[in-house]
Amino acid sequence: MKLLKNIKNITVLVVFAMLLNACDNYIEEDIFSGVTSENFIDETTADQLIVGIYSQIPGVYRNYDYKYYGTDIFTTRNDVTSISAANDYVGFEAPNTSGVWSSNYDVIAKANTAINRYENQIGWSTGKLADKAYGIAQAKGLRALAYFNLVQQFGGVVLELDEPVSIRSDYTRSTEEQTYTQIIADLEAAIPDLQDAPPAGRFSKRAAQHVLAEVYLTRAYKSFGSSTDFTTAANLAEQAIGTYDIRSQTFDKVFAYNNQVNPEVLFAAQYGTATVDKNNNKHAAFMYQVFNLPGVSRSNPYGHVGFGAMPTPYFYSLFAANDTREASTIHRAIIADEAAVLGADNIAVGDTVVYFPKLALGAAELADRLNRYWVYQPDQYLYGRPAELTVNVNYKYALNTELTNFPIFKKFDDENFSADTAGARDTFIFRVAETHLIAAEAFLGATNSAKALFHINRVRERATGVANHYTSITIDDILVERALELAGEDNRWAVLKRTGKLEERIKLYNPHVVNHGAFDASKHLLRPIPDQEITLSPNTMTQNPKY
């Protein structure tokens, strides 16, 4: 949140300077064509350029469609026969624009500008050379992160490393291999000059090691990967973990609202409590419109729907009885925040309105509970109304106007938000728990099962208290543990693609894909280049196959 304050302070200074200039306009006309960056950015203010890069990071991590739709643990809230191209791949074609493309290139453009100004325009005194190196390191690290986000989705992309100074129509795509080479070069150049423990919100050395570990891990599966990539990834992941023990705080504590800056979080997209800082919408993901329920107001503590996805029944089935992450990840009850009446039942503040039992209830207990609130069994989370009981109960399913009811997400709950937007909670981008799972996957790929077991068991132990839950390990074990630990945080689609498990698992666990999916591995393992990019460079930009 400190970075946001810096951005606001910079804005205030700029506005103040503009007002001072306005007072003199009647005396002398300013020639703005002669004003260059050298006139107002020097070694004492250069960090403004770096803060500008960070200001683009939240936009990157508010794009959800390509991360969650069309995976094994997320699907759409609609009827299983409905069509959603992003989820079931039916009619999935190139859009005119793409937020994933544009938001990451916004980061790249800002990073290129900062690197150019730091290297070529700002005069640095000897005592400020460390600041110069640190600024360039941050810019290169964030540029690498943006390119990694892009290459996972689109394959080879436009490798632009210079400050944008003109409109061009001759952009060309580099190969996927060239893109990975550039990402690795940027991160390896950045790591020596990044700080071990920078202020919250800054890209740290350990965050860069985490990203580089995942880059090498992802490249290891590629035809152009090196035989040492798995081992390199594993070693980098262990460096990123360092001496931190994730068992030092519970999963619930990690997501406590008053603990957003904590030692497990390697990097986060920051938000603040002031109106200008609040535009996180993560709290509105993975839920249904609960304010349509009696006793739940529009100003309820859960929020409003802001994304059309829901967890799959498979996801809910993964939590073991002793897994403490379940209670921190989902709400198994929706609680009234205002008084209401439903039939013969008077609903008071604090009453349960909907309950989602972990295990199916027997007929007698179900009938008893349906006199006090709705109950949706584990096989009733998808679109549609359950059959009414033959005995009369207060909470008939026909009285609920919401046709899709499921345990909504809890771990992104905010305490300072407005409807489906204006949230103040930071978005965690990388956590050490994920670093352990990257290490587990890398050591598995390097055929070191003992080390792979250590890392996956460390994550499981924090959740269950059981030290050696896994005695053998497969990619599917890692995917299950990632789902339990990182649902809604990591890029699930990219992980499934990396491990070669996307097609298999969506055909097993995504209900819409099972019903009518049209996944084609020769097409859908890459996202389409936005049409606008092809139009801007018609003679040089190429589209991905079959789009």
C-alpha positions, 0 to 999 in steps of 0.5 A, spaced: 500 500 500 506 504 500 506 504 493 499 507 492 501 513 497 507 514 493 503 514 486 498 519 490 503 524 492 506 524 485 500 526 482 499 531 487 506 534 486 504 534 478 497 537 479 500 543 484 506 544 479 500 545 473 496 550 477 503 554 479 504 554 471 497 556 470 498 562 474 503 565 469 500 563 463 497 570 462 505 573 462 508 568 458 507 562 453 510 556 455 513 552 449 512 545 451 515 542 445 522 543 448 520 540 455 523 533 455 524 528 460 531 530 462 528 537 464 523 534 470 526 527 471 533 526 475 536 522 480 532 524 485 526 523 482 527 517 478 523 512 482 517 515 479 518 511 473 519 505 477 513 506 481 509 508 474 510 500 472 508 498 479 501 502 478 500 497 472 500 491 476 493 491 479 490 491 472 494 485 470 491 481 475 484 483 474 484 479 468 480 472 470 477 469 464 484 466 461 486 463 468 480 460 470 475 458 465 476 452 462 479 448 467 478 442 472 476 446 478 472 452 475 466 453 470 461 457 469 455 458 473 450 457 467 446 451 465 451 445 463 448 445 456 449 453 455 455 455 451 461 459 453 467 459 449 472 461 454 470 455 458 467 450 453 471 452 447 465 452 443 466 457 438 472 460 441 475 465 436 480 471 436 477 477 440 478 484 437 482 486 444 484 482 450 485 485 457 491 480 458 495 482 452 494 490 453 495 490 461 501 486 460 504 490 454 502 496 459 507 494 464 512 492 458 512 499 455 513 502 462 518 498 464 522 499 457 521 507 458 524 506 465 530 502 463 531 507 457 531 513 461 535 510 467 541 508 462 541 514 457 537 520 460 538 521 467 545 523 470 547 519 475 552 521 481 557 516 483 553 515 490 547 514 486 549 508 482 546 503 486 539 506 486 540 506 478 542 499 478 536 497 483 531 501 479 533 497 472 533 491 476 526 492 478 524 494 471 527 488 468 524 483 473 517 486 472 518 486 464 520 479 465 514 477 469 509 481 464 512 477 458 512 470 462 504 472 463 504 473 455 508 467 453 504 462 457 498 464 453 499 466 446 506 463 445 511 467 441 509 474 442 512 481 440 519 482 444 519 490 444 525 492 449 525 499 447 521 505 449 515 506 445 516 513 441 512 512 435 506 509 432 508 503 428 505 498 423 511 493 423 510 489 429 513 481 428 512 476 433 518 472 436 518 465 437 516 462 443 524 460 445 526 467 443 521 469 448 523 464 454 530 466 452 529 474 453 525 472 460 531 468 463 536 474 461 532 479 464 531 475 471 538 473 471 540 480 470 535 483 475 536 478 481 543 481 483 541 488 484 534 486 487 533 487 495 532 481 499 527 485 503 524 491 500 518 495 502 511 492 501 509 492 494 516 492 491 519 486 487 524 482 491 530 478 490 526 472 492 520 474 488 524 474 482 527 467 484 520 464 484 518 467 477 525 464 474 524 457 477 517 457 474 520 459 468 525 454 467 520 449 470 515 451 464 521 451 459 523 444 461 517 441 458 518 444 451 522 441 446 527 447 446 528 446 454 534 444 457 536 437 460 538 441 466 531 446 467 528 441 472 534 442 476 535 449 475 528 450 477 528 446 483 534 450 486 531 457 484 525 455 488 529 453 494 533 459 494 526 463 494 523 459 500 530 461 503 529 459 511 522 461 511 517 456 514 510 456 512 508 452 518 509 459 522 502 461 521 496 458 519 493 458 512 487 462 515 492 467 518 495 468 511 488 470 509 486 474 515 485 481 513 489 485 518 495 481 515 496 482 508 503 484 509 506 478 511 512 474 510 509 468 506 507 473 501 513 474 496 509 479 491 502 482 491 498 487 487 497 493 492 490 497 493 489 502 499 483 504 503 482 511 500 477 512 494 482 513 489 486 506 491 480 502 491 478 498 485 480 491 487 474 486 485 477 479 487 472 479 493 466 479 487 469 472 484 467 465 485 460 467 488 453 468 486 448 474 487 447 472 494 443 479 495 437 476 492 436 471 498 431 473 503 435 476 509 441 478 505 442 486 503 445 489 497 450 492 502 452 485 505 459 483 507 460 478 501 459 483 495 456 482 488 457 478 483 463 480 478 465 474 475 461 469 471 465 463 474 464 458 480 468 452 482 466 445 480 463 440 484 470 436 483 474 442 487 469 441 493 470 434 493 478 435 494 478 437 501 479 432 506 476 432 513 482 434 516 484 440 511 483 446 515 484 450 508 476 448 507 474 453 512 478 459 510 477 458 503 469 457 502 463 459 506 459 453 507 453 458 510 450 464 507 448 468 514 443 474 514 445 481 515 438 484 515 431 481 518 426 478 513 420 473 512 420 467 508 413 464 509 412 462 516 419 463 518 422 470 520 429 471 519 433 475 524 440 478 523 445 472 524 440 467 522 443 462 516 439 463 510 443 457 506 447 451 508 451 447 504 453 441 508 460 437 506 457 431 506 450 429 504 444 429 509 439 424 510 432 425 509 430 426 516 435 431 517 434 435 511 427 436 512 428 438 519 433 443 516 429 445 510 424 448 515 429 453 517 434 455 511 435 452 504 440 446 504 444 444 497 447 438 498 454 436 494 451 434 488 446 440 487 451 446 486 450 446 479 444 450 475 437 448 477 432 447 482 433 440 486 427 436 487 422 438 492 421 434 498 414 430 499 413 433 506 412 440 507 417 445 509 418 452 509 424 453 505 421 450 498 427 450 493 422 454 488 422 460 493 429 461 491 430 465 485 437 464 484 438 457 480 445 456 481 447 455 489 454 453 491 459 455 497 462 462 495 469 463 496 471 466 502 479 467 502 478 473 498 473 477 502 474 484 503 472 489 509 472 495 505 469 495 498 463 497 494 458 492 490 463 488 485 468 493 485 472 498 489 475 493 494 481 494 498 484 488 499 491 486 496 491 481 491 497 476 493 501 474 486 506 469 489 506 466 496 512 461 499 506 455 499 506 456 491 514 456 491 514 449 495 509 446 490 514 449 484 519 445 487 515 439 488 514 439 481 521 441 479 524 435 483 519 430 480 521 432 473 528 431 475 527 424 478 528 426 485 522 424 489 525 424 496 525 432 495 519 432 491 515 429 497 519 434 502 516 440 499 509 437 497 508 434 504 510 441 507 504 444 504 500 439 506 502 439 513 501 446 514 493 444 512 492 438 516 497 437 521 500 430 518 507 430 517 508 425 511 501 425 508 504 423 501 508 417 501 509 417 493 508 423 488 505 424 481 503 430 477 496 429 479 498 429 486 501 436 485 495 439 481 490 437 487 495 440 492 495 446 488 488 446 487 487 446 495 492 451 496 492 456 490 485 456 488 483 463 485 490 465 486 495 461 481 494 461 473 490 454 473 489 454 466 497 455 465 499 450 470 494 445 467 497 446 460 504 446 462 503 439 465 500 436 459 494 435 463 489 440 461 485 436 456 485 430 460 482 434 466 477 438 463 474 432 460 474 429 467 472 434 471 469 440 468 461 439 467 460 444 461 466 441 457 463 434 459 457 435 456 459 439 450 466 441 450 470 442 443 477 442 446 482 442 440 489 441 442 492 443 436 488 450 437 486 451 444 493 450 447 494 457 445 490 463 445 488 467 439 492 474 438 487 479 438 484 482 432 486 489 433 494 487 433 493 483 426 490 490 424 495 494 426 501 490 423 497 487 417 503 485 413 508 482 419 503 480 425 501 472 424 495 469 428 496 462 432 494 456 428 486 455 427 484 462 429 
